[in-house]
Amino acid sequence: MVAKPTKGGERMVTADLASQEQLVRMIMTGVTIAIGGGLPALAIGLIAAKAMEAIGRNPEATFKIQTNMILALAFAEAIAIYSLVIALIIRFV
């Protein structure tokens, strides 16, 4: 931060470009983690709820539904991991 005198004698504090860039990086990292963690968590909950509903309707298809549910959960979790990697890239690169 740099303090610059103004006409009235008081000092106006301005942030230099590097600190503004760091601030934007921190905010974007937080937004990326929030969205990238929250939405896949919501998707995982919906997948599990619909799978349990389907198993309740047709118990004979439990194995087939459960296999597809686990595959879908893995894909949804992969999206959260991708968002973590992107957030780390934003923060440190």
Contacts in CASP RR format, 6 or more apart in sequence:
PFRMAT RR
TARGET T0000
AUTHOR 0000-0000-0000
METHOD contacts of the structure
MODEL  1
MVAKPTKGGERMVTADLASQEQLVRMIMTGVTIAIGGGLPALAIGLIAAK
AMEAIGRNPEATFKIQTNMILALAFAEAIAIYSLVIALIIRFV
1 13 0 8 1.000
1 14 0 8 1.000
1 15 0 8 1.000
1 16 0 8 1.000
1 19 0 8 1.000
2 13 0 8 1.000
2 14 0 8 1.000
2 15 0 8 1.000
2 16 0 8 1.000
3 11 0 8 1.000
3 12 0 8 1.000
3 13 0 8 1.000
4 11 0 8 1.000
4 12 0 8 1.000
4 13 0 8 1.000
4 14 0 8 1.000
5 11 0 8 1.000
5 12 0 8 1.000
6 12 0 8 1.000
15 23 0 8 1.000
25 90 0 8 1.000
25 91 0 8 1.000
26 91 0 8 1.000
28 90 0 8 1.000
29 87 0 8 1.000
29 90 0 8 1.000
29 91 0 8 1.000
30 87 0 8 1.000
32 83 0 8 1.000
32 86 0 8 1.000
32 87 0 8 1.000
32 90 0 8 1.000
33 83 0 8 1.000
33 84 0 8 1.000
33 87 0 8 1.000
35 83 0 8 1.000
36 79 0 8 1.000
36 80 0 8 1.000
36 83 0 8 1.000
36 84 0 8 1.000
37 80 0 8 1.000
37 83 0 8 1.000
38 80 0 8 1.000
39 79 0 8 1.000
40 76 0 8 1.000
40 77 0 8 1.000
40 79 0 8 1.000
40 80 0 8 1.000
40 83 0 8 1.000
41 80 0 8 1.000
43 76 0 8 1.000
43 79 0 8 1.000
44 73 0 8 1.000
44 76 0 8 1.000
44 77 0 8 1.000
47 69 0 8 1.000
47 72 0 8 1.000
47 73 0 8 1.000
47 76 0 8 1.000
48 69 0 8 1.000
48 73 0 8 1.000
51 65 0 8 1.000
51 66 0 8 1.000
51 68 0 8 1.000
51 69 0 8 1.000
54 61 0 8 1.000
54 65 0 8 1.000
55 61 0 8 1.000
55 62 0 8 1.000
55 65 0 8 1.000
55 66 0 8 1.000
58 65 0 8 1.000
END
